[in-house]
Every structure is written in C-alpha cells, then in structure tokens.
C-alpha cells in the first residue's frame, strides 16, 4: 500500500529567524536615525535662516532710520547763511548740549572699552537711564523735521508784516498738527530765521512763545523778524544714536530724540562704529575718512572739524538672540555698512 508523502512538522514551519529580526531592527534604527538627522538638520537650518532674516530686517530698519537723519543733518528749511535769532534760554537748562543747533553733526569716538575721546555729555550718559556701551561710538545729529506748516499771520505786525514793530506776537500757522507746548521749533522766510520754544497753543492755531515757562524756555519773545504770509515753521531737535544695554542686559541700538528719553530702536546690536568723510579742500567731495578724534594737524588734540563733514560711514554689528550657530552653538552675527551723504553739504 502506498502512503501519502509527508514531511516532518519542523520542515513545514514558516516565518523569520532571530537573525532576520535583528537585521530588520538594525535597518529600521538606521532609517529612523537618518530621518531624525534630516529633521534636526532642517530644524537647525530653519532656525539659522530665521535668525539671519531677523538680523537683516533689524539692520535694514536701523540703517534706514539713521540714514534719514544723517541726510537731513543741519537741515533748517530754506535758509542759507541768513541771520538767526535764537530765543532759547540756555541758562535755564542743563540740556544745552541737545540744543546746540550750530553743530548739526557731532560724534564721540570710543578709545577703549571704558573711555571715549572726551567726556560724554550727561544727556548722553543718562538719557532715560541708559549709558553707551564701552568700545562703541556715539553719533549726534541735529536737524529740522521734513514736514513744515506755513506761517499765515503775526498779529503785532497787523498779520501781514506791514507794521514795523517788535516781533513779539504769537505766530498764526496753517495747522498745528504734530505741534505741542514745549516743542522747539524753527521759523524761516529765507531771509531770516528764528529758533524758539512753543509755550502754549491757543485757539485759531496761534503759537505762543512767552518767557518764564517750560525748560529751557525763551529768554525773549522777540523773534527778530516777521514771518506772516512768507514763512514756514517746523520742529527741530537732536537725535543721539548709541549702543546700550536693555533692562534684561541685552545690547541694543538706542536713539534719543530731542528732550525725550532714549528708546530702543533694534535689539541685538553689539557694535556701532562711525567714520566721518571730510571735505578738506572745499570742493564738496570726500577727501578723507576719519574717526571723531582725528588729529589732522598733529598737535596732539583732535580737530573736531564738524563743519567739514560731508558724509558719514556707519558700521553696525548685529547678533541673533539665540545660540543658533551650527559651528560652535553661539549666536550668529553679521556686519552691515552704509555711507550716507549730507544733503546740505553736497554739491
């Protein structure tokens, strides 16, 4: 009798061996590690790109704002070498440094990590409680705003400058938008100019400039000229740029405008350096770029030839807030440089 062909039970078993399981596990781990590595790499790349984008955006904003102020340094309307009547009472304030409109450009060169080429004015050291960081420069710009308003009347002169009298009356302007009591303003009619402080704004767009109120106040009400119907009025103030520390001890670029406290412009600015382009032969072009403490005649004392400055080179170094560098796990940083010409002094 023929019996059916059969094999032992062991021969009929099917599945995977322990070795195959181990090989599969190892292959899976390698694949998982590869996917994880790609994820970490992409995440790191994203963090670096995000940090770099933030740095570039902050630098663009800071340089644009700073460039706008530098271009307008010394701008005070249409006047050009005309008589100026300055009624501000400098004896009534410790802030005369901020009101020195005869010097539209000024700088302080850091000569070490603790000192500058000369003692910093108190209005720089403590504007809002923030002091410049050692080793970084300080830049001061004084200028008028771009926006002005027509002067429509001056009552003591019958409102139309037809009466020769002391020019002590209120000024009537087309609009008081953006103006407030305490503002330092500049009036000009291209043949004369006056700097004074608004002490009050009355109905009818009348700007009052009395003595004995506000700081610094006015030492006289006489503006020295009539501007009714021919003049323009605009605010004028100083801008101080420096690097200081924020309340959380981070470095940032600060700007102080006029008599207001200093404010943070952008975070993460770790260095600020300034060079001044001098026109030494009067042809309107730069012959030499120097630091604020430049000693041109070699007598051992800086020249401080601010009247010869026709351009300014600004260098900023910005760093990321987080440690995102793939090389040493430190913040990434980048330098930014721009050169700005001063419109009033270029041909």
SULNOR-V599619 format. One record per backbone hydrogen bond with DSSP energy under -1.0 kcal/mol. NH is the residue of the N-H (numbers start at 0). CO is the residue of the C=O. Records with the same first field share a line. If there is no record, write none. Layout:
# SULNOR-V599619
NH->CO + CO
This chain:
# SULNOR-V599619
20->16
21->17
22->18
23->19
24->20
25->21
26->22
27->23
28->24
29->25
30->26
31->27
32->28
33->29
34->30
35->31
36->32
37->33
38->34
39->35
40->36
41->37
42->38
43->39
44->40
45->41
46->42
47->43
48->44
49->45
50->46
51->47
52->48
53->49
54->50
55->51
56->52
57->53
58->54
59->55
60->56
61->57
62->58
63->59
64->60
65->61
66->62
67->63
68->64
69->65
70->66
71->67
72->69
73->141
74->71
84->192
86->194
88->216
89->87
91->88
92->89
99->96
100->98
102->99
105->139
107->137
110->114
111->114
116->108
123->120
124->120
125->121
127->125
132->242
134->111
135->132
136->271
137->107
138->240
139->105
140->238
141->103
142->236
143->74
144->234
148->232
150->230
151->171
152->171
156->153
157->154
158->153
159->156
161->156
167->165
170->206
171->152
172->204
173->149
178->175
181->197
182->179
184->195
185->233
186->193
187->231
188->191
192->82
193->186
194->84
195->184
197->182
198->207
199->207
201->205
205->201
206->170
207->199
218->86
222->166
228->150
229->226
230->226
231->187
232->148
233->185
235->183
236->142
238->140
239->255
240->138
241->253
243->251
245->249
248->245
251->243
252->265
253->241
254->262
255->239
257->237
259->256
262->254
264->252
267->250
269->316
270->316
272->314
274->312
275->289
276->310
277->287
278->307
286->277
287->277
289->275
293->290
302->293
305->303
307->304
308->305
309->276
310->276
311->339
312->274
313->337
314->272
315->335
316->270
317->333
318->267
319->331
323->321
324->329
328->324
333->317
335->315
337->313
339->311
341->309
342->70
344->341
345->342
